[in-house]
Amino acid sequence: MIKAVIFDFGQTLADSAEGFRLAEKTAQRMIFADLELENWENFLTSYRQFRRTYQSNSNFSRKDLWGHIYQHFHKDQELIVLKNMEDEYWELVNSKTRLFPETKKVLERLSENYCLALISNTQGQVDSGKHRLKLFPDLAGYFKVIILAGEGGIPPKPDRAPFLTCLDGLGLLPSEAVFVGDDLQNDIYGAQAVGIHPIWLKHASVVRNWPQEETSVPVITSLDQLIPLLKKINKG
């Protein structure tokens, strides 16, 4: 019997895609100009390779990534400059982040029958104890447990620790929870590794090249589809 629904945040409860695209393009252009390079395509290829490496290692710190890129192109950059760039990056992401239209309605309905929780990777955007990714304070009341993985000694998803910490806070077994997320590696495989039932949200309004891997995991394209799916799962 499913007793809890655990959510990812970005691209699951809220759409930050436009903000991330704009913030990435802005940062890329700024660094390219600062490095005084001539070949944009070569720079972009290197940038994307470094970014993939950092992401595959669950290191989402922009200032660490950018510092590495500066070093690769034989130029040093002051840490304070990189921190300021990162601040501007997250301000831009937050300014374009919007809840999906159905989010509050679905959370309200689910909260009548299930415990709700949230596990979000911090992506390196924590500074001076402040979590820069806007989690919408009016949503906090819906969640019994909120885990910001990547801070407080809890490693980021897909590590087992944030999932197990969340279950411990809920007082539930893995089989009694589902995890809803958009990221195949961090969310779906991470939840599966600890025995939580994963549900892959490929939101219809998000423009994205989704992974094409074969999977038996339930897929939904809107949070509205979650409620009937949970009823189906509980019926067995």
N, C-alpha and C positions, 0 to 999 in steps of 0.2 A: 504494500500500500504506500503510495507516494504521500508524504506528509509535508514536504518542503520544496519550494522552487527557488533555485539559486540563479542569479543573473550575472552576466558580464554587464559592463556599462556602455562603452563606446561601440557604436554600430549595432547595439542590441536594444538598449533603452533610448539611446539618443544617437542622432546622426551627426557625426563630426567629419564626414568625408570631405566636404567642401573646404572646411577649415584646414584639414591636414594637407590637402592638395595645394592650397594657396600658401600655407606656411612653408611647405617644402620648396615650392618654386621660388618664393621670396628669399629663403635662406641660400638656395643654390646660386641664384643670381648675385647675391651679395658677396658670397665667398669667391665666386668666379672673378668678379670685378676686383676684389681685394687682392687676389693672387696675381692679377694682371696677366692672366693666361690668354692665349689666342685661339685655342681649339676647344670650342664648347662641347663637342661630341665626346672628345677624349676625356675631358673633365667629368662630364655627366656619367660616362661609363665607369670611371673610377669611383665616383660618388656612390653610385648605385651598388657597386660591388662591396664597398665598405659597409654601406647601410645593411645589405643582406647578411653580411658576416656578423654585424652587431646584433641584428634581430634574431638570427639563428642561435646566438648565445644568450638570448633573453636580456641583452643589454640595450635599453632603449634611451639612454642618456644622449641627448643631442649635443651637449657641449663636449662629451667624450668623443663622439663620432666626428664632430667638426675639428676638434683638436688633432685627431688622427689624420684627417684629410689635409690640414695645413702642414703637418709634418711630412706627409707623403710628397707634397709639392715644395718641400724645402723652405718653409716659412713658419716662423713661430708666431703665435698669437697669444696675447695676455688672457689669463683665466677670467678676469673681470669682463673683458669684451665678450668672451664666449658665454658667460653667464647672462649678460645683458641681451645677447642674441637669443638665448634660450627663453628668457622672460618674454621677449617680443613674440617669439614663436608661439608660446602657449597662450598669450593674450589674443593672438590672431585665431588660433584654434577655438578658444572659448567663445570668441565673438560670433563665430559661425556655427556653434553647436546648438542644435535644437532637438527637443524630445520628439520622438515619433508621435504622430497625432493620436494613436491609440494607447500610448504608454500608461498614462494615469488611469484611464478607464479599466485597462486590463489589471493593473496592480490593485486597484480598488476591489475588483471582483475576486481576484485570487486571494487577497488577504482575508476574505470571509471564510475560506476553507483550508488555507495552507499557511505555513510559516514561510516568510520571504527573507532572502538574504542576497548579498551582493559581494562579488569578488572582482575587483578591477586592478589590473596592473598599473602601477604608478608611472611606468615608462620614463623614470628618471626625472619627473617633473616636480619632485618635492623639494622645497627650499625653505629653510628656517622653520620647519614644522608645518608649513602650509602646503596643502595639496592643490596644485595649480589647475588640474583638470576639473572643470566645473561639474560637480555632482548634483546640482540642483537641490538646495537645502529642503525644499518642500517635499522631496521624495524620501528623505531620510526616515520619516516616521513609518514608512511601510516596511522597513527592514529590521528584523530582529538582530541580525549580524551584518556588519560591513567590514570587509577585509580589503585593505589597500596593499596588495601584494607587491613587494619590492621595497618596503620600508618596515621599520620596527623589527628587523631580524627575520621577516618572512620573505622568502625568495619569490620571484614572480612566477606566474603560470608559464609553462605547464608543470612546474615542480609540484609534487604531491602536497607539500606543506600547506599552501593556502586553502586547498580543498579540505584537508583533514582538520585544519584549525577551524574552518567554518562549520564543519559537521560537529566538532566538539562543542562549539558555541551553541549550536542548535540542539545538541543532545540527541542526535539521530545517527542511524547507521547509513552507510552509503546507499544501500538499496532503497532507502526511504526518501531519497531526494533525486530531483532532476536538475541538470545544469543547462541553462539556455545561453548560447553564445554564438558569435559570428566567425570566430577564428578556428579553423580546423585543427591546427597544431596546439595552440595554447588552451582553447576551451574544450573542444570535443575530445581530443586525445588525452588531454590533461584530466578531464572528468572521468573518462573511461578507465584510466590507469588506477583510480582509487575505487572503482565500482559504482560511481554515480551514473545514473542514466543521462546520457547527453541528448540534447535537442539542438540541431543546427539551424540557426536563423540566417537565412539568406534574404534579407529584407528587400522587397520588390522595388523600393524607392532608392536603394543604394546602387550607384553605378560602380561596378567592380568586376574584375576578372576572378571569378570564384574558382578554387581548386577543383579539378575534374576527377579526383580520386574516387574509386568505387567504395561505397560505404553503406552499411545497413542502418545507419543512424537516421531517425526521423528528421525530415527537413520541413521547415515552415517558412513562409515568405511574408508573414505579418504576425505580430504578437496576438492578434485576434484569434489566430488559429491554435493558440496554445491551450485555451480552456477546453475545447472539445477533444484535443489530443490527450490531455491529462485524464479526462474521463475515460477515454479508450484504454489508456495504459492501466488505470486502476481496475478496469473491468477484466483485464488480463488477457 
